[in-house]
């Protein structure tokens, strides 16, 4: 995922769009970055309960979403690509950490209302990968210093199951105005990237 976004960011000309790249928790967008990055620090470096962490994610997401909505509505030639958004909370917190989807939807209702009120649809790019290939890449990722405390949680097999099982995925995302774009991520990086561009 991160490698594909890195390659995409240096080929921004391909789209002939005003494009912004951001991430959660936190934000790379100018107006929301300060407060969202402070919340990110609370998430990654404090000993939060699961529910406290879910609340912090939702608080950061709301500040993030306010700026996303502003950017998208001021120029209809705008595309914003976020590394993680609410589907990640449904995977990591609602499903893998058993908080349940009702709680996550409740915490994130302010963000979802902003999207609904401005007719903004979520487009989810879902990289589908076999379990063995996923384990190999995850091990490589964990050996790097860049792997954060979220990525180091021992819940990733459940997260993989969330994204691999269509029935589970659809059940947890049925409250979203969302369009899914499936990409086979088992191939080499360049083949996956070509599919990503298309």
Kinemage of the C-alpha trace (Angstrom):
@kinemage 1
@onewidth
@group {chain A} dominant
@subgroup {mainchain}
@vectorlist {calphas} color= white
{ca unk a 1} P 0.000 0.000 0.000
{ca unk a 2} L 2.648 2.521 1.030
{ca unk a 3} L 4.861 1.655 -1.948
{ca unk a 4} L 1.958 2.158 -4.363
{ca unk a 5} L 1.131 5.550 -2.853
{ca unk a 6} L 4.776 6.608 -3.056
{ca unk a 7} L 4.905 5.756 -6.766
{ca unk a 8} L 1.581 7.440 -7.392
{ca unk a 9} L 2.726 10.669 -5.746
{ca unk a 10} L 5.613 11.065 -8.181
{ca unk a 11} L 3.350 10.457 -11.197
{ca unk a 12} L 0.705 12.958 -10.234
{ca unk a 13} L 0.751 14.483 -13.733
{ca unk a 14} L -0.929 11.327 -15.063
{ca unk a 15} L -4.332 12.335 -13.722
{ca unk a 16} L -4.564 16.001 -14.745
{ca unk a 17} L -6.223 16.632 -11.370
{ca unk a 18} L -5.568 18.746 -8.312
{ca unk a 19} L -4.409 15.946 -6.014
{ca unk a 20} L -3.697 15.769 -2.304
{ca unk a 21} L -2.118 12.883 -0.427
{ca unk a 22} L -2.829 12.406 3.258
{ca unk a 23} L -3.011 9.715 5.935
{ca unk a 24} L -4.704 8.605 9.136
{ca unk a 25} L -4.360 8.831 12.007
{ca unk a 26} L -3.155 12.377 11.485
{ca unk a 27} L -3.210 14.538 8.384
{ca unk a 28} L -0.874 15.887 5.736
{ca unk a 29} L -3.415 18.569 4.802
{ca unk a 30} L -2.427 22.106 5.761
{ca unk a 31} L -5.279 23.257 8.007
{ca unk a 32} L -5.938 20.014 9.863
{ca unk a 33} L -2.354 18.778 10.202
{ca unk a 34} L -1.548 20.448 13.517
{ca unk a 35} L -4.438 19.103 15.560
{ca unk a 36} L -4.610 15.738 13.771
{ca unk a 37} L -0.895 15.060 14.249
{ca unk a 38} L -1.212 15.829 17.961
{ca unk a 39} L -4.018 13.273 18.193
{ca unk a 40} L -1.902 10.806 16.196
{ca unk a 41} L 0.828 11.179 18.806
{ca unk a 42} L -1.713 10.393 21.539
{ca unk a 43} L -2.784 7.267 19.657
{ca unk a 44} L 0.688 5.940 18.945
{ca unk a 45} L 2.501 6.861 22.147
{ca unk a 46} L -0.057 6.597 24.963
{ca unk a 47} L -1.451 3.543 26.724
{ca unk a 48} L -5.067 3.972 25.582
{ca unk a 49} L -7.908 1.546 26.067
{ca unk a 50} L -9.395 0.201 22.832
{ca unk a 51} L -12.417 2.467 23.204
{ca unk a 52} L -10.254 5.525 23.951
{ca unk a 53} L -8.195 4.787 20.845
{ca unk a 54} L -11.343 4.504 18.721
{ca unk a 55} L -12.544 7.867 20.040
{ca unk a 56} L -9.184 9.486 19.230
{ca unk a 57} L -9.288 8.076 15.699
{ca unk a 58} L -12.782 9.491 15.244
{ca unk a 59} L -11.789 12.902 16.630
{ca unk a 60} L -8.818 13.107 14.296
{ca unk a 61} L -10.934 11.876 11.377
{ca unk a 62} L -13.517 14.606 11.936
{ca unk a 63} L -10.897 17.378 11.760
{ca unk a 64} L -9.388 15.655 8.750
{ca unk a 65} L -12.755 15.241 7.034
{ca unk a 66} L -13.668 18.913 7.499
{ca unk a 67} L -10.665 19.874 5.396
{ca unk a 68} L -11.243 17.065 2.892
{ca unk a 69} L -14.799 18.333 2.332
{ca unk a 70} L -13.566 21.910 1.991
{ca unk a 71} L -10.979 20.969 -0.643
{ca unk a 72} L -13.358 18.767 -2.619
{ca unk a 73} L -16.200 21.281 -2.685
{ca unk a 74} L -14.116 24.313 -3.642
{ca unk a 75} L -12.807 22.647 -6.817
{ca unk a 76} L -14.535 19.696 -8.517
{ca unk a 77} L -11.263 18.751 -10.236
{ca unk a 78} L -9.825 17.679 -6.876
{ca unk a 79} L -8.875 14.155 -5.777
{ca unk a 80} L -7.794 13.312 -2.237
{ca unk a 81} L -6.051 10.008 -1.524
{ca unk a 82} L -5.858 9.004 2.126
{ca unk a 83} L -3.731 6.184 3.492
{ca unk a 84} L -6.409 4.741 5.808
{ca unk a 85} L -9.877 6.119 6.433
{ca unk a 86} L -12.989 4.801 8.162
{ca unk a 87} L -12.805 1.332 6.570
{ca unk a 88} L -9.566 0.887 8.522
{ca unk a 89} L -11.391 1.617 11.786
{ca unk a 90} L -14.036 -0.947 10.865
{ca unk a 91} L -11.314 -3.510 10.150
{ca unk a 92} L -8.954 -2.856 13.056
{ca unk a 93} L -11.332 -1.716 15.781
{ca unk a 94} L -14.846 -2.906 14.988
{ca unk a 95} L -13.853 -6.374 13.733
{ca unk a 96} L -10.316 -7.322 14.805
{ca unk a 97} L -10.553 -5.755 18.269
{ca unk a 98} L -14.248 -6.619 18.823
{ca unk a 99} L -15.599 -3.134 19.466
{ca unk a 100} L -18.407 -3.799 17.017
{ca unk a 101} L -19.475 -1.773 14.037
{ca unk a 102} L -22.252 0.118 15.869
{ca unk a 103} L -19.727 1.799 18.167
{ca unk a 104} L -17.426 2.771 15.300
{ca unk a 105} L -20.295 4.194 13.264
{ca unk a 106} L -21.509 6.136 16.293
{ca unk a 107} L -18.077 7.646 16.990
{ca unk a 108} L -17.619 8.533 13.306
{ca unk a 109} L -21.099 9.882 12.618
{ca unk a 110} L -19.916 13.549 12.540
{ca unk a 111} L -17.476 12.709 9.724
{ca unk a 112} L -19.987 10.587 7.837
{ca unk a 113} L -22.611 13.314 8.131
{ca unk a 114} L -20.208 15.814 6.577
{ca unk a 115} L -19.698 13.464 3.633
{ca unk a 116} L -23.424 12.812 3.220
{ca unk a 117} L -24.353 16.493 3.443
{ca unk a 118} L -21.889 17.286 0.657
{ca unk a 119} L -22.684 14.244 -1.534
{ca unk a 120} L -19.156 12.865 -1.245
{ca unk a 121} L -18.679 9.159 -1.913
{ca unk a 122} L -15.821 7.137 -0.441
{ca unk a 123} L -13.767 5.194 -2.984
{ca unk a 124} L -11.945 2.324 -1.298
{ca unk a 125} L -8.973 0.805 -3.099
{ca unk a 126} L -8.733 -2.736 -1.754
{ca unk a 127} L -5.499 -4.594 -2.399
{ca unk a 128} L -6.289 -8.323 -2.381
{ca unk a 129} L -3.421 -10.643 -1.474
{ca unk a 130} L -2.876 -14.309 -0.661
{ca unk a 131} L -2.141 -15.119 2.969
{ca unk a 132} L 1.385 -16.458 2.407
{ca unk a 133} L 2.418 -13.454 0.338
{ca unk a 134} L 0.875 -11.178 2.942
{ca unk a 135} L 2.894 -12.845 5.723
{ca unk a 136} L 6.117 -12.466 3.735
{ca unk a 137} L 5.548 -8.769 3.098
{ca unk a 138} L 4.399 -8.109 6.650
{ca unk a 139} L 7.579 -9.640 8.046
{ca unk a 140} L 9.623 -7.379 5.795
{ca unk a 141} L 7.586 -4.397 6.935
{ca unk a 142} L 8.029 -5.155 10.637
{ca unk a 143} L 11.783 -5.305 10.208
{ca unk a 144} L 11.773 -1.671 9.164
{ca unk a 145} L 11.872 1.105 11.735
{ca unk a 146} L 8.945 2.785 9.987
{ca unk a 147} L 6.416 0.230 11.229
{ca unk a 148} L 4.278 2.070 13.795
{ca unk a 149} L 2.474 0.755 16.871
{ca unk a 150} L -0.732 0.212 14.893
{ca unk a 151} L 1.071 -1.981 12.377
{ca unk a 152} L 2.775 -3.918 15.179
{ca unk a 153} L -0.458 -4.968 16.859
{ca unk a 154} L -1.004 -8.719 16.882
{ca unk a 155} L -4.337 -8.532 15.074
{ca unk a 156} L -3.297 -8.546 11.448
{ca unk a 157} L -4.543 -12.015 10.594
{ca unk a 158} L -8.000 -10.852 11.677
{ca unk a 159} L -7.580 -7.691 9.585
{ca unk a 160} L -6.594 -9.825 6.583
{ca unk a 161} L -9.706 -11.962 7.174
{ca unk a 162} L -11.847 -8.804 7.263
{ca unk a 163} L -10.649 -7.725 3.828
{ca unk a 164} L -10.540 -11.235 2.328
{ca unk a 165} L -14.006 -12.383 3.349
{ca unk a 166} L -16.499 -10.554 1.126
{ca unk a 167} L -19.454 -11.302 3.393
{ca unk a 168} L -17.703 -9.862 6.468
{ca unk a 169} L -16.415 -6.852 4.546
{ca unk a 170} L -19.850 -6.045 3.135
{ca unk a 171} L -21.522 -6.479 6.522
{ca unk a 172} L -19.220 -4.000 8.244
{ca unk a 173} L -19.214 -1.419 5.444
{ca unk a 174} L -22.940 -1.485 4.694
{ca unk a 175} L -23.440 1.868 6.422
{ca unk a 176} L -21.076 3.692 4.078
{ca unk a 177} L -21.644 5.370 0.738
{ca unk a 178} L -18.705 3.556 -0.748
{ca unk a 179} L -17.409 2.216 -4.057
{ca unk a 180} L -14.886 -0.620 -3.872
{ca unk a 181} L -12.018 -0.924 -6.355
{ca unk a 182} L -10.425 -4.380 -6.100
{ca unk a 183} L -6.789 -4.838 -7.114
{ca unk a 184} L -4.869 -8.113 -7.235
{ca unk a 185} L -1.773 -7.298 -5.158
{ca unk a 186} L -0.016 -10.656 -5.529
{ca unk a 187} L 2.058 -9.618 -8.535
{ca unk a 188} L 5.252 -7.610 -8.683
{ca unk a 189} L 5.167 -3.992 -7.626
{ca unk a 190} L 5.012 -2.536 -11.136
{ca unk a 191} L 2.162 -4.782 -12.284
{ca unk a 192} L 0.155 -3.851 -9.197
{ca unk a 193} L 0.915 -0.185 -9.838
{ca unk a 194} L -0.371 -0.368 -13.428
{ca unk a 195} L -3.625 -1.875 -12.155
{ca unk a 196} L -3.734 0.819 -9.486
{ca unk a 197} L -3.460 3.569 -12.098
{ca unk a 198} L -6.243 2.063 -14.178
